[in-house]
Amino acid sequence: MPLRDHFRPPLDDVHSWDELHGGWPMMIVQKLIEVLPEPYFAAPGVHLGTLHEVEIGTYRRPVAEANDFDVAKGGVAVATYAPPKPTLTLEPRLPNQDVYEVRIYDSRRNRHLVAAIEIVSPSNKDRPENRATFVAKTATLLKNNICVSIVDVVSTYDFNLYAELMNFLHGVDPALGSEPPPMYAATLRLRYEDRRRMMDNWYHPLAIGQPLPTLPIWLKETWAISLDLESSYEATCRTLRIR
């Protein structure tokens, strides 16, 4: 099924764009199940209206806090810390963004995040501060050696977040051209070469009426699986009866 324009008539007269964005992450998870080996697993994440921090550390199991120890049973008494009053209290203006993503974890290392697939929403592109937040989030993931894929089918904002990420990282991708297209799919990952940190990119411009590409998803530096965007997109549209 070729890519539809989910943000303009006639399609958006019948189906809202968030139907696709809400259903696509789970379809991607279903496709990844077919290629993800043990002990890796994928999970969808949809967070509406608030900025969501992607977990980039390991999952910590609940443990008893130090001040819960019973001194009578040999525990160590710990003085309760009373922090001083804050030097400033204010109501910050934090950007509200819709987050649609799939995260891949390694369960051997207590739910360690190894890859993130970000499906761009209109709220990621509509304001400069939102675009900057998305770029900073992606750069942080990369810095923590997490493979990042970006899928952007938002046709109503002429911004390319992959291009803005390249500017943020002081990189240049000749494939972007002088006028980067608003829709694209890309995978980025960091690796080491002769003690130098290198970044590999797989960038594909998207167009209405054309099929979606297959992206590599790196579970570790020497091991990748494939993400067939076309089949997951087709399955989502078929399930939602988007024609």
Backbone as JSON, one array per atom type, in Angstrom:
{
  "sequence": "MPLRDHFRPPLDDVHSWDELHGGWPMMIVQKLIEVLPEPYFAAPGVHLGTLHEVEIGTYRRPVAEANDFDVAKGGVAVATYAPPKPTLTLEPRLPNQDVYEVRIYDSRRNRHLVAAIEIVSPSNKDRPENRATFVAKTATLLKNNICVSIVDVVSTYDFNLYAELMNFLHGVDPALGSEPPPMYAATLRLRYEDRRRMMDNWYHPLAIGQPLPTLPIWLKETWAISLDLESSYEATCRTLRIR",
  "N": [[0.85, -1.18, 0.0], [0.81, 2.09, -1.01], [2.19, 5.17, 0.39], [-0.13, 7.26, 2.0], [-1.6, 10.58, 2.16], [-2.16, 11.6, 5.17], [-2.94, 13.92, 6.37], [-4.37, 15.75, 4.95], [-7.33, 16.61, 2.98], [-8.59, 14.2, 0.59], [-8.49, 12.25, 2.57], [-8.19, 12.92, 5.34], [-10.69, 13.86, 5.87], [-12.16, 11.72, 6.57], [-10.64, 9.94, 8.15], [-8.81, 10.62, 11.04], [-5.45, 11.77, 11.5], [-4.29, 10.84, 13.85], [-5.29, 8.34, 14.25], [-3.83, 6.6, 12.63], [-1.27, 7.08, 13.77], [-1.7, 6.24, 16.38], [-2.22, 3.51, 16.08], [-0.1, 2.43, 14.61], [2.4, 2.01, 16.1], [1.91, -0.44, 17.57], [1.54, -2.26, 15.51], [4.07, -2.21, 14.39], [5.48, -3.37, 16.49], [4.4, -5.97, 16.38], [5.42, -6.82, 13.91], [8.15, -6.74, 14.5], [8.37, -8.75, 16.36], [8.61, -11.0, 14.81], [11.24, -11.02, 13.97], [12.89, -10.37, 16.08], [15.29, -11.66, 18.22], [15.52, -13.77, 21.17], [17.19, -12.39, 23.99], [15.67, -10.11, 23.47], [13.04, -7.66, 23.36], [10.14, -5.86, 22.18], [8.23, -2.87, 22.77], [5.32, -0.85, 22.6], [4.81, 2.74, 22.82], [2.75, 5.33, 23.67], [2.14, 8.63, 24.3], [0.25, 11.28, 25.18], [0.06, 14.77, 24.86], [1.87, 15.52, 26.87], [5.3, 15.99, 27.6], [7.4, 13.26, 27.25], [9.88, 11.49, 28.85], [12.19, 9.39, 27.43], [13.23, 6.31, 28.62], [16.55, 5.86, 29.35], [18.33, 4.6, 30.9], [19.15, 1.72, 32.94], [16.65, -0.52, 34.17], [15.61, -0.26, 37.49], [15.15, -2.43, 40.1], [12.68, -2.39, 42.71], [13.85, -1.59, 45.95], [14.43, -1.76, 49.48], [14.53, 1.35, 51.15], [17.26, 3.15, 52.69], [16.58, 4.46, 55.1], [14.55, 2.89, 55.99], [15.44, 0.78, 57.44], [15.46, -1.34, 60.24], [16.61, -0.35, 63.27], [16.76, -1.76, 65.63], [17.09, -4.32, 64.73], [19.6, -4.45, 63.8], [19.99, -2.63, 61.81], [21.25, 0.39, 60.24], [21.07, 3.56, 61.61], [19.93, 6.43, 59.94], [20.26, 9.83, 59.51], [17.57, 12.04, 58.89], [17.37, 14.07, 56.07], [16.85, 17.49, 55.83], [16.04, 19.54, 53.41], [17.06, 22.85, 52.37], [15.05, 25.85, 51.78], [13.95, 26.38, 48.4], [15.9, 28.3, 46.09], [14.55, 29.51, 44.09], [11.25, 29.5, 42.86], [9.06, 28.66, 40.32], [6.65, 28.63, 37.61], [7.2, 26.63, 35.04], [7.33, 26.82, 31.43], [6.85, 24.21, 29.7], [7.27, 22.35, 26.73], [4.45, 20.83, 25.25], [4.02, 17.75, 23.87], [2.97, 15.19, 21.61], [3.8, 11.83, 21.85], [4.79, 9.13, 19.95], [5.96, 5.99, 19.77], [8.23, 3.17, 19.5], [9.95, 1.0, 21.58], [12.89, -0.91, 22.05], [14.16, -3.45, 24.03], [16.79, -5.03, 25.93], [16.41, -7.77, 27.74], [18.19, -9.15, 29.29], [19.77, -7.44, 30.66], [18.38, -6.19, 32.73], [16.1, -4.83, 31.54], [17.25, -3.05, 29.57], [17.48, -0.33, 27.45], [17.9, -0.47, 23.99], [17.22, 0.36, 21.44], [15.23, 2.81, 19.73], [12.25, 3.72, 18.12], [10.97, 6.4, 16.61], [7.97, 7.88, 15.83], [7.13, 10.61, 14.14], [5.1, 13.29, 15.22], [2.62, 15.88, 14.53], [2.9, 17.79, 16.59], [5.57, 17.62, 17.21], [6.76, 19.12, 15.3], [5.62, 21.63, 14.98], [6.43, 23.98, 16.29], [9.31, 26.03, 16.99], [10.54, 25.5, 19.52], [9.54, 22.97, 20.09], [10.58, 21.44, 18.03], [13.28, 21.69, 18.66], [13.33, 20.37, 21.11], [12.69, 17.74, 20.36], [14.91, 17.14, 18.74], [17.0, 17.37, 20.63], [16.3, 15.31, 22.38], [16.61, 13.07, 20.68], [19.36, 13.25, 20.12], [20.38, 12.79, 22.68], [19.63, 10.13, 23.11], [21.22, 8.89, 21.13], [23.76, 9.55, 22.1], [23.87, 7.92, 24.27], [24.36, 5.5, 23.15], [22.17, 4.31, 21.9], [20.33, 3.02, 19.34], [18.56, 4.9, 16.96], [15.57, 5.37, 15.2], [13.78, 7.36, 12.93], [10.61, 8.17, 11.83], [8.79, 9.98, 9.67], [5.86, 11.11, 8.55], [4.43, 13.38, 8.38], [2.88, 15.73, 6.58], [2.19, 18.39, 6.57], [3.84, 20.31, 7.68], [6.66, 22.01, 6.77], [9.25, 21.04, 7.67], [12.25, 19.35, 8.37], [13.18, 17.12, 10.61], [15.3, 15.39, 10.81], [17.24, 16.69, 9.29], [17.58, 18.94, 10.92], [18.61, 17.69, 13.15], [21.07, 16.83, 12.11], [22.29, 19.32, 11.76], [22.46, 20.07, 14.44], [24.28, 18.2, 15.37], [26.47, 18.94, 14.01], [26.84, 17.81, 11.5], [26.74, 16.75, 8.03], [24.56, 15.72, 5.53], [24.6, 14.86, 2.3], [22.44, 13.81, 0.94], [20.19, 15.17, 1.69], [19.91, 17.48, 0.21], [19.29, 20.84, -1.08], [16.78, 21.7, -0.26], [15.37, 20.1, 2.1], [13.07, 17.38, 2.16], [9.77, 17.25, 3.68], [8.91, 14.78, 4.58], [10.18, 11.63, 5.56], [12.32, 8.82, 6.36], [14.58, 7.44, 8.69], [17.49, 5.88, 10.06], [19.79, 5.99, 12.73], [22.93, 5.36, 14.21], [25.54, 4.95, 16.66], [28.97, 3.99, 16.59], [32.23, 2.52, 17.19], [35.38, 3.16, 15.77], [38.63, 2.46, 15.39], [39.09, 3.66, 17.9], [37.71, 5.96, 17.54], [34.65, 7.7, 17.68], [32.02, 7.05, 15.63], [29.25, 7.85, 13.45], [26.69, 6.17, 11.86], [24.37, 6.54, 9.24], [21.16, 5.93, 7.84], [19.25, 7.12, 5.47], [16.11, 7.97, 4.05], [14.17, 9.68, 1.79], [10.64, 10.32, 1.76], [7.59, 9.94, -0.14], [4.29, 10.82, -1.17], [2.24, 8.26, -2.39], [4.29, 6.48, -2.85], [6.07, 3.46, -1.9], [7.03, 2.54, 1.49], [10.3, 2.41, 3.07], [12.64, -0.21, 4.12], [14.18, -0.32, 7.23], [17.32, -0.58, 8.98], [17.7, -1.87, 12.26], [19.66, -1.54, 14.97], [20.73, -3.74, 17.36], [22.99, -4.14, 18.8], [26.45, -3.18, 18.36], [27.4, -4.86, 16.33], [25.25, -6.21, 15.31], [22.25, -6.33, 13.66], [18.73, -5.98, 12.93], [15.91, -6.11, 10.66], [13.51, -3.57, 9.91], [10.52, -3.58, 8.5], [8.92, -1.14, 7.24], [6.9, -0.73, 5.36], [5.21, -3.03, 5.4], [4.21, -2.96, 8.03], [2.9, -0.51, 8.01], [0.98, -0.94, 6.02], [-0.5, -2.99, 7.25], [-1.55, -1.58, 9.41], [-3.17, 0.38, 8.16], [-4.95, -1.31, 6.85], [-6.24, -2.61, 8.99], [-7.51, -0.43, 10.21], [-9.17, 0.28, 8.21], [-8.39, 2.22, 6.39], [-8.26, 3.65, 3.35]],
  "CA": [[0.0, 0.0, 0.0], [1.66, 3.29, -1.04], [1.96, 6.14, 1.45], [-1.23, 8.21, 1.84], [-1.49, 11.84, 2.87], [-3.09, 11.47, 6.29], [-3.12, 15.23, 6.99], [-5.12, 16.62, 4.05], [-8.44, 15.96, 2.3], [-9.87, 13.71, 1.14], [-8.35, 11.21, 3.58], [-8.43, 13.37, 6.71], [-12.12, 14.09, 6.08], [-12.74, 10.46, 7.05], [-9.78, 9.36, 9.19], [-7.86, 11.53, 11.65], [-4.07, 11.29, 11.44], [-3.87, 10.15, 15.07], [-5.67, 6.93, 14.17], [-2.63, 5.92, 12.13], [-0.18, 7.19, 14.73], [-2.02, 5.44, 17.55], [-2.19, 2.08, 15.78], [1.13, 1.99, 13.95], [3.41, 1.42, 16.99], [1.63, -1.83, 17.9], [1.8, -3.07, 14.31], [5.52, -2.33, 14.29], [5.87, -4.37, 17.48], [4.02, -7.28, 15.86], [6.39, -7.19, 12.87], [9.45, -6.96, 15.11], [8.34, -10.05, 17.04], [9.01, -12.03, 13.85], [12.68, -10.99, 13.7], [13.65, -10.11, 17.3], [15.69, -12.88, 18.93], [15.63, -13.7, 22.62], [16.23, -11.95, 25.0], [15.17, -8.78, 23.15], [11.6, -7.53, 23.17], [9.71, -4.52, 21.79], [7.03, -2.39, 23.44], [4.87, 0.44, 22.08], [4.61, 3.81, 23.79], [2.0, 6.48, 23.18], [1.97, 9.57, 25.4], [-0.41, 12.41, 24.56], [-0.06, 16.05, 25.49], [2.93, 15.85, 27.81], [6.62, 15.54, 27.2], [7.74, 11.99, 27.89], [11.3, 11.18, 28.81], [12.46, 7.99, 27.12], [14.13, 5.7, 29.6], [17.82, 5.55, 28.72], [19.14, 3.85, 31.85], [18.64, 0.39, 33.22], [15.51, -0.58, 35.06], [16.04, -0.59, 38.84], [14.13, -3.12, 40.87], [12.42, -1.74, 44.01], [14.57, -2.1, 47.12], [14.14, -1.0, 50.69], [15.35, 2.53, 51.33], [18.15, 3.04, 53.84], [15.96, 4.88, 56.34], [13.54, 1.92, 56.39], [16.06, -0.29, 58.19], [15.1, -1.41, 61.66], [17.84, -0.26, 64.05], [16.74, -2.83, 66.64], [17.49, -5.57, 64.08], [20.94, -4.33, 63.27], [20.05, -1.64, 60.75], [22.01, 1.6, 60.54], [20.23, 4.74, 61.68], [20.34, 7.47, 59.02], [19.59, 11.09, 59.83], [16.72, 12.55, 57.83], [17.88, 15.32, 55.51], [15.85, 18.54, 55.64], [16.63, 20.47, 52.44], [16.69, 24.25, 52.55], [14.05, 26.36, 50.86], [14.53, 26.61, 47.08], [16.29, 29.68, 45.8], [13.59, 30.04, 43.12], [10.11, 28.66, 42.5], [8.33, 29.27, 39.21], [5.86, 27.72, 36.79], [7.9, 26.62, 33.75], [6.57, 26.55, 30.21], [7.43, 23.04, 29.06], [6.52, 22.03, 25.51], [3.58, 19.66, 25.26], [4.15, 17.03, 22.62], [2.48, 13.82, 21.54], [4.91, 10.91, 21.58], [4.42, 7.83, 19.4], [7.25, 5.35, 19.62], [8.43, 1.77, 19.86], [11.24, 0.83, 22.22], [13.4, -2.29, 22.06], [14.94, -3.66, 25.24], [17.53, -6.26, 26.19], [15.94, -8.19, 29.07], [19.28, -9.72, 30.08], [20.4, -6.38, 31.44], [17.34, -5.5, 33.5], [15.31, -3.93, 30.7], [18.15, -2.03, 29.06], [17.01, 0.17, 26.17], [18.92, -0.57, 22.96], [16.79, 1.03, 20.22], [13.97, 3.55, 19.81], [11.67, 4.09, 16.83], [10.16, 7.59, 16.88], [7.05, 8.28, 14.77], [6.98, 12.05, 14.33], [3.74, 13.82, 15.25], [2.6, 17.32, 14.22], [3.38, 18.61, 17.7], [7.02, 17.6, 17.21], [7.27, 19.97, 14.22], [4.86, 22.85, 14.77], [7.05, 25.16, 16.9], [10.77, 25.89, 17.11], [10.94, 24.86, 20.77], [9.2, 21.55, 20.01], [11.58, 20.8, 17.17], [14.53, 21.64, 19.41], [13.18, 19.33, 22.13], [12.78, 16.44, 19.69], [16.3, 16.96, 18.32], [17.81, 17.13, 21.82], [15.96, 13.97, 22.86], [17.24, 12.11, 19.78], [20.8, 13.31, 20.33], [20.66, 12.15, 23.96], [19.56, 8.69, 22.88], [22.42, 8.48, 20.39], [24.91, 9.68, 22.99], [23.85, 6.76, 25.17], [24.55, 4.31, 22.31], [20.87, 3.74, 21.56], [19.98, 3.18, 17.92], [17.34, 5.7, 16.81], [14.93, 5.46, 13.89], [12.79, 8.44, 12.85], [9.66, 7.99, 10.74], [8.05, 11.24, 9.6], [4.91, 11.19, 7.43], [3.66, 14.61, 8.58], [3.04, 16.48, 5.33], [1.67, 19.76, 6.69], [4.87, 21.21, 8.19], [7.83, 21.87, 5.9], [10.47, 20.95, 8.46], [12.85, 18.02, 8.37], [13.85, 17.0, 11.9], [16.59, 14.73, 10.58], [18.17, 17.75, 8.88], [17.88, 19.76, 12.09], [19.5, 16.88, 13.99], [22.4, 16.9, 11.51], [22.85, 20.63, 12.12], [22.75, 20.04, 15.87], [25.46, 17.36, 15.55], [27.51, 19.48, 13.12], [27.04, 16.86, 10.43], [26.16, 17.09, 6.74], [24.12, 14.59, 4.71], [24.33, 15.37, 0.96], [21.16, 13.3, 0.43], [19.12, 16.09, 2.04], [19.77, 18.49, -0.82], [19.14, 22.22, -0.64], [15.47, 21.82, 0.37], [15.02, 18.77, 2.64], [11.64, 17.1, 2.11], [9.17, 17.18, 5.01], [8.64, 13.4, 4.97], [11.4, 10.84, 5.43], [12.57, 7.8, 7.38], [16.02, 7.35, 8.89], [18.07, 5.2, 11.22], [21.11, 6.48, 13.11], [23.54, 4.64, 15.33], [26.94, 5.24, 16.91], [29.87, 2.85, 16.72], [33.62, 2.93, 17.37], [36.32, 2.74, 14.73], [39.97, 2.9, 15.78], [38.91, 4.52, 19.07], [36.95, 7.16, 17.16], [33.21, 7.49, 17.68], [31.47, 7.33, 14.31], [27.8, 7.72, 13.34], [26.19, 5.66, 10.59], [23.01, 6.99, 8.97], [20.42, 5.39, 6.7], [18.23, 8.15, 5.26], [15.25, 7.75, 2.89], [13.05, 10.61, 1.63], [9.36, 9.67, 1.5], [6.7, 10.68, -1.02], [2.94, 10.29, -1.29], [2.09, 7.34, -3.5], [5.45, 5.6, -2.94], [6.18, 2.54, -0.75], [7.94, 2.88, 2.57], [11.51, 1.59, 3.02], [13.04, -1.08, 5.23], [15.25, 0.3, 7.99], [18.04, -1.43, 9.92], [17.61, -1.56, 13.69], [20.86, -2.12, 15.56], [20.6, -4.2, 18.74], [24.32, -3.82, 19.32], [27.29, -2.62, 17.29], [27.65, -5.81, 15.25], [24.06, -7.04, 15.1], [21.09, -5.55, 13.27], [17.56, -6.63, 12.37], [15.25, -5.24, 9.69], [12.18, -3.06, 10.2], [9.78, -3.4, 7.26], [7.91, -0.1, 7.48], [5.78, -0.87, 4.43], [4.26, -4.05, 5.83], [3.52, -2.51, 9.25], [2.0, 0.58, 7.6], [-0.14, -1.56, 5.3], [-1.33, -3.7, 8.22], [-2.27, -0.58, 10.2], [-4.23, 0.96, 7.32], [-5.96, -2.35, 6.59], [-7.0, -2.82, 10.22], [-8.33, 0.75, 10.46], [-9.95, 0.5, 6.99], [-7.94, 3.43, 5.72], [-8.05, 3.3, 1.95]],
  "C": [[0.89, 1.24, 0.0], [1.26, 4.27, 0.06], [0.83, 7.09, 1.08], [-0.88, 9.52, 2.53], [-2.56, 11.86, 3.94], [-3.46, 12.82, 6.91], [-3.9, 16.21, 6.12], [-6.32, 15.86, 3.48], [-7.93, 15.25, 1.03], [-9.72, 12.74, 2.32], [-8.66, 11.71, 4.97], [-9.86, 13.85, 6.93], [-12.8, 12.87, 6.7], [-11.96, 9.91, 8.24], [-8.82, 10.42, 9.72], [-6.46, 10.92, 11.61], [-3.69, 10.49, 12.68], [-4.38, 8.71, 15.13], [-4.49, 6.1, 13.66], [-1.53, 5.92, 13.18], [-0.43, 6.36, 15.98], [-1.9, 3.94, 17.3], [-0.87, 1.57, 15.25], [2.16, 1.4, 14.92], [3.16, -0.05, 17.32], [1.86, -2.74, 16.7], [3.29, -3.24, 14.09], [6.03, -3.38, 15.27], [5.56, -5.77, 16.97], [4.99, -7.75, 14.77], [7.76, -7.48, 13.46], [9.51, -8.3, 15.84], [8.85, -11.16, 16.12], [10.52, -12.1, 13.66], [13.52, -10.76, 14.96], [14.02, -11.42, 17.99], [15.57, -12.67, 20.44], [17.03, -13.19, 22.96], [15.67, -10.55, 24.73], [13.66, -8.79, 23.01], [11.27, -6.08, 22.86], [8.43, -4.16, 22.51], [6.62, -1.05, 22.84], [4.75, 1.46, 23.2], [3.89, 4.96, 23.13], [1.71, 7.38, 24.37], [1.45, 10.87, 24.81], [-0.36, 13.65, 25.44], [0.99, 16.43, 26.5], [4.24, 15.3, 27.3], [6.98, 14.29, 27.98], [9.23, 11.75, 27.74], [11.48, 9.7, 28.51], [13.49, 7.46, 28.1], [15.42, 5.29, 28.92], [18.76, 4.81, 29.68], [18.58, 2.45, 32.04], [17.49, 0.47, 34.2], [15.99, -1.02, 36.44], [14.9, -1.23, 39.6], [13.92, -2.41, 42.2], [13.21, -2.4, 45.13], [14.2, -1.24, 48.31], [15.08, 0.2, 50.78], [16.14, 2.42, 52.62], [17.46, 3.42, 55.14], [14.8, 3.99, 56.76], [14.11, 0.81, 57.25], [15.65, -0.19, 59.66], [16.39, -1.43, 62.48], [17.91, -1.38, 65.07], [17.21, -4.15, 66.05], [18.85, -5.45, 63.41], [21.07, -3.34, 62.14], [20.82, -0.41, 61.21], [21.07, 2.79, 60.53], [20.79, 5.82, 60.77], [19.55, 8.73, 59.34], [18.78, 11.56, 58.63], [17.24, 13.91, 57.37], [16.73, 16.29, 55.3], [16.42, 19.56, 54.67], [16.21, 21.9, 52.72], [15.61, 24.67, 51.56], [14.7, 26.59, 49.49], [14.89, 28.07, 46.89], [15.34, 30.33, 44.8], [12.48, 29.03, 42.91], [9.33, 29.38, 41.41], [7.52, 28.2, 38.5], [6.46, 27.69, 35.39], [6.93, 26.37, 32.6], [7.29, 25.43, 29.47], [6.62, 22.68, 27.83], [5.71, 20.76, 25.67], [3.63, 18.99, 23.89], [3.52, 15.66, 22.73], [3.64, 12.92, 21.13], [4.34, 9.57, 21.11], [5.73, 7.1, 19.1], [7.17, 3.86, 19.9], [9.83, 1.68, 20.45], [11.62, -0.65, 22.26], [14.37, -2.43, 23.22], [15.69, -4.98, 25.18], [17.18, -6.69, 27.61], [17.05, -8.82, 29.9], [19.9, -8.69, 31.01], [19.34, -5.52, 32.13], [16.66, -4.41, 32.67], [16.16, -2.76, 30.21], [17.7, -1.63, 27.66], [18.14, 0.15, 25.15], [18.52, 0.16, 21.68], [15.45, 1.72, 20.45], [13.53, 3.94, 18.41], [10.67, 5.21, 17.1], [9.3, 7.91, 15.66], [6.69, 9.75, 15.02], [5.51, 12.45, 14.27], [3.77, 15.29, 14.87], [3.14, 18.18, 15.34], [4.89, 18.56, 17.86], [7.6, 18.63, 16.24], [6.67, 21.37, 14.2], [5.5, 24.11, 15.34], [8.56, 24.95, 17.02], [11.2, 25.18, 18.39], [10.62, 23.37, 20.78], [10.19, 20.8, 19.13], [12.91, 20.67, 17.89], [14.48, 20.55, 20.48], [13.32, 17.95, 21.52], [14.23, 16.15, 19.29], [17.19, 16.65, 19.52], [17.56, 15.73, 22.39], [16.65, 12.91, 22.01], [18.74, 12.07, 19.98], [21.2, 12.64, 21.64], [20.61, 10.63, 23.84], [20.81, 8.19, 22.18], [23.65, 8.52, 21.29], [25.01, 8.5, 23.93], [23.87, 5.44, 24.4], [23.25, 3.56, 22.05], [20.59, 4.03, 20.1], [18.64, 3.9, 17.82], [16.86, 5.65, 15.37], [13.86, 6.55, 13.97], [11.92, 8.19, 11.63], [8.73, 9.2, 10.73], [7.18, 11.25, 8.35], [4.01, 12.41, 7.56], [3.91, 15.53, 7.39], [2.72, 17.96, 5.44], [2.66, 20.75, 7.29], [6.15, 20.97, 7.4], [9.12, 21.94, 6.7], [10.95, 19.51, 8.44], [13.68, 17.9, 9.65], [15.18, 16.27, 11.79], [17.62, 15.76, 10.16], [18.55, 18.63, 10.06], [18.78, 19.01, 13.07], [20.92, 16.9, 13.45], [23.06, 18.25, 11.84], [23.27, 20.66, 13.58], [24.05, 19.27, 16.14], [26.63, 17.81, 14.7], [27.87, 18.47, 12.03], [26.35, 17.33, 9.16], [25.8, 15.81, 6.02], [23.78, 15.14, 3.33], [22.98, 14.92, 0.4], [20.0, 14.24, 0.75], [18.88, 17.14, 0.96], [19.61, 19.88, -0.23], [17.81, 22.48, 0.05], [15.02, 20.44, 0.87], [13.52, 18.54, 2.61], [11.06, 16.96, 3.51], [8.93, 15.76, 5.49], [9.85, 12.53, 4.65], [11.39, 9.74, 6.48], [14.08, 7.64, 7.48], [16.34, 6.52, 10.11], [19.45, 5.77, 11.45], [21.63, 5.62, 14.25], [25.0, 5.04, 15.43], [27.72, 3.94, 17.02], [31.29, 3.4, 16.87], [34.5, 2.33, 16.28], [37.69, 3.33, 15.05], [39.9, 3.96, 16.89], [38.23, 5.85, 18.74], [35.47, 6.81, 17.15], [32.63, 7.96, 16.35], [29.94, 7.16, 14.35], [27.45, 7.26, 11.94], [24.73, 6.05, 10.43], [22.44, 6.25, 7.76], [19.21, 6.29, 6.5], [17.46, 7.88, 3.97], [14.19, 8.84, 2.83], [11.78, 9.84, 1.27], [8.51, 10.56, 0.6], [5.35, 10.01, -1.06], [2.86, 9.41, -2.54], [3.23, 6.36, -3.68], [5.49, 4.66, -1.74], [7.17, 3.05, 0.27], [9.15, 1.95, 2.56], [11.62, 0.6, 4.17], [14.24, -0.46, 5.91], [16.01, -0.75, 8.81], [17.85, -0.93, 11.35], [18.76, -2.29, 14.37], [20.62, -2.46, 17.03], [21.91, -4.03, 19.5], [25.2, -3.5, 18.13], [27.45, -3.56, 16.11], [26.42, -6.62, 14.88], [22.86, -6.15, 14.83], [19.96, -6.46, 12.81], [16.89, -5.64, 11.42], [13.86, -4.83, 10.19], [11.5, -2.75, 8.88], [8.65, -2.4, 7.51], [6.68, -0.29, 6.6], [4.75, -1.88, 4.93], [3.51, -3.64, 7.09], [2.54, -1.38, 8.93], [0.77, 0.0, 6.9], [-1.07, -2.27, 6.27], [-2.14, -2.72, 9.07], [-3.44, -0.01, 9.41], [-5.33, -0.07, 7.06], [-6.84, -2.57, 7.81], [-7.96, -1.67, 10.48], [-9.24, 1.09, 9.27], [-9.66, 1.86, 6.38], [-7.58, 3.06, 4.29], [-7.47, 4.48, 1.17]]
}
